[in-house]
Amino acid sequence: MVVEVKPIQTGAITIGCFDVIIQSGTHEVTVAEAPTVNAPSAPNASVSETGEAVITWMDPSGEFTGINIEGNGATASVAAGVETWTDPNTNTTGESYRIQAYLDKTGCSFTSDWVSVDVPEPPRVIKPSNLQASKDRCDGVIHLSWNYNGEVEPSAFRIRRDGSVIASVNGDIWEYNDPVGEYETHDYQIKAIGILAGDETDYTTATEGSTTGYPSQPTLLSATQVGNTVEVDWTSSAHADKYILVRSSNSSTIEKEITGATSYTNDQVNNCERYKYELYAANECTNQDGNKGIKAAGVEEVTVLSDVDSYITGFDVSKAYFPDKVLLEWNVEDDNLSLVDEFIIKRRKAGSGDFEVLATVQSEAAYEDNSAIGGMLYEYQIYGRLECGDQTLLSNTLEAVGFRTPYGIVSGNVSYESGQNVKAVEILAEKEGAAIGTSIYFNGGSLVTVEDDTKLNPAEFITLEAWIRPESVSGTASIIDKESGSGYRLYRSGNDVVFGVNVAGSWVSVTAADVLTTNDYTHVAGVKDSTGVKIYINGKVPFSTSYLLESADIDFLNTSGVDPDVTSQLQSVVGTEYTQFSTFQADLSALVGSAQAERLLPLLMPVITENELIAGTHLEITGNISHNGGDLTIGDGFQGNIDEIRIWNQARDDEQVLYDYKRLVGNDAPGIAAYWRCDENFGDHIYDASKSNGEFHKNDGVFSGVTWSETIPAKDLLSWMGKTDTDGNYTIPYIPYTGSGENFTLTPRYEQHQFSPNTKTVFLGEGSTILNGQDFTDISSFKVTGTVFYANTTCGVEGAIVGVDGEPVIVNGQPVFTNQNGEFEISVPVGEHFVNVSKTGHEFRSYKFPPGPEDAKFNFQEHMTGINFIDETTITVTGRVVGGTREGDKKPGLGLSNNNIGVAQFQL
């Protein structure tokens, strides 16, 4: 260092941190360099939980004495090696600080550059979460709990109830019990308070808490006998969820839980017994304690002495529902069967003698009379008896009529001697001199009423039927009427029969004109099915018959083998329509002679006969039947007899109506909705015999001016009867007998057929009610043989099914087929029938004998052989027989190949 010292500058001077004494003039002075102080490194600032700023650093390398710190209005110095400093002043806003290193040496101080550092915002408390308040404590305390997930632990939590502060708890406590008392409800909020001044959160959303408690004591408990019950009453208890009523007596102690009421009717009580009643008010709090509840003051006692004047409320006795017993059932007030000691049941034959005790019954509501004689009508009485100390109490007495109709079931088979089954044979069951039953008689101003029931209101299909015998055909009279004009009605109008039904809101009807004759029985029926409505008379929809011979019929006769000389004589009547068969027969005899006419008639009758349903007897319409809930009436305005009345909730087809109209059916026949047999012959009711799924329908009818009558349909019109099916089997489902049993004669009948045996006598009675295997053999059949050939060949058709009248012939349960030669042998019943053949996929020139439509039949009166049928199901076979591939490889066809092996013979 060169220092120029001016003359006036003599003495000592200071250079840097050193004093130099010099003289005037220019001198060269060497001074040491000033030391360098390095700044601290890695400065950092943080805030403590209590809000102070904490500054940290790493001491610098090199020589230094300490660290200077400035910020937030504070200054400080710390010695080397400390490397941290806490500002004693609370830092609430995130101030900035700076630090530097300094060196003190020989009276001089050397410093580094300042290094700045920012202090972050101090951490603050957050709002508590998941505040919960109890709602079901019975001790009057609402318990609060919450969660806290902040980094800074609060100094406290402040609790507010319904907007007012009620408490503070330390920041490490997260629950609080608020003793508010029973049945209180409050809203609670909470917030966190931090350590720093002004550090606190908002209040949480309000949470509702509540307390429950014990019910108050019920008062004014009372117990009073009312009729045959005990009425218990009390005043309500505040906060009771339910009441527990305890009843004790000599026989039992029971508890009854009651909700939503302050009274209870105790209907299960015994006469002459003393009952004590205690009452408890209960809720969840008493349940938690395991107690019944808060007991009412006092205990009520009642001694029951019942009024039994109207104790028995209903009495029902079966009417022919069971073949082996009469079932008695009764109802009592409040179903309390223990109100009396026993029930006394008495019985007598209807209309005669005194009642005699039949049985006594305890604590039951039913009794089976197994000693009733079948077919006998009985009157029954029932009443209750109670011994109460030295008193005997008797209830009211009810009476009812009942009976049982024991019946048997007979089944069997009818077949020809060949084993072939016989269809449509009727088997009648009769007993000597006995009528089937009775009918009901109407005087023109009487009727039978049946209360409305769902069984009487079929939705879509219905069949009505009855046997009627009018004594007068003037005016209009109902047979079966359910809501005339809005439901259904079968009625007589003059000597016409009309069936009407309301279909989808529209009344429609069909009429069978001029079909009734006074004092004669006629079966009438009406059917509503899926296509429309029809009326039936004696099992059939009325039809008209005409006789008309056409040119096509002449051609048919010629192809059937009738001599053309004969058929040519019939040309004069071709196109003439006859309404009377006798007229046609007379004209035919006049043309060809009586003998020839008799031979021609079996072939002519089917082709000239035309049956056509009479207009107005059937109507096409679809839809459901409309009803309005009115009662059903029978015979309103009718004068004469009505018998065997049935209602079905199904549409019976032509075959079913024809099959069943002449016979009594089973009371559980499929679809039967109501069935009045009209055979009771006592009292003022007809009883519904029908049942389904084991339940009797009980649509009984009540008389108004109606009387019983022994004028019934003759046995050839209506009887106990079965009819064989395609397998030759039959069942007679209902043959009633009286007493312990009776003998019945079984008689098969079918046109002019003969049977072996011609009758059978069987016993139906106790121990013998179901008789199977009552078989008959039809000995009136004739053996018929024939062959089925392929057209223009002598080859027989194997496997063709042979039938009679369109039904396969069944022998030993199997259809009859042609053998490998096309031959067959069957039995054909005596009378008019046709024989037919069929085979799947085959077509026949004529599939039946005699040829023509299905109503073309032959009168079989003797054995017949040689009936032939022609199968036109043929194919053409083309080929060749040659030797070697030279000729064999040529295409089939005439003249393309040479016959090089001679004559070959084919067998098919």
Buried (B, 14 or more C-beta within 10 A) or exposed (E): EEBEBEEEEEEEBEEEBEEBEBEEEEEEEEEEEEEEBBBBEEBEBBBBEEBBBBBBBEBBEEBBBBBBBBBBEBEBBBEBEEBEBBBEBBBBEBBEBBBBBBBEEEEEEBBBEEBEBEBEEBBBBBBBEEBBBBEEBBEBBBBBEBEBEBEBBBBBBBBBBEEEEBBBBEBEEBEBBBEBEBEBEBBBBBBBBBBBEEBBBEBBEBBEBBBBBBBBBBEEBBBEBEBBBBBBBBEBBEBBBBBBBBBBBEEEEEEEEBEEEBEBEBBBBBBBBEBBBBBBBBBBBBBEEEBBBBBBEEBBEBEBBBBBEEBBEEBBBBBBBBBEBBBBBBBBBBEBBBBBBBBBBBBBEBEEEEBEEBBEBEEEBEBBBEEBBBBBBBBBBBBBBBEBEEEEBBBEBBEBBBBBBBBBBBBBBBBBEBBBBBBBBBBBBBBEEEEBBBBBBBEBEBBBBBEBBEBBBBEBBBBBBBBBBBBBBEEEBBBBBBBBEBBBBBBBBBBBBBBBBBBEEEBBBBBBBEBBEEEEBBBBBBBBBEEBBBBBBBBBBBEEEBBBBEEEBBEBBBEBEBEEEBBEBBEEBEEEEBEEBEEBBBBBBEBBEEEBBEEBBBBBBBBBBEEEEBEBBBBEEEBBBBBEEBBBBBBBBBBBBBBBBBBBBBBBEEEBBBBBBBBBBBBBBEBBBBBBBBBBBBBBBBBBBBBBEEEBBBBBBBBBBBEBBEBBBEBEBBBBBBBBBEEBBBBBBBBBBBEEBBEBEBBBBBEEBEBEEEEBEBEBBEEEBEBEEBBBBBBBBBBBEBBBBBEEEEBBBBEBBBBBBEEBBBBEEEEBBBEEBBBBBBBBBBBBBBBBBBBEEBEBEBBBBBBBEEEBBBEBEEEBEEBEBBBEEEEEEEEBBBEEEEBEEEEEEEEEBEEEEEEEEEEE
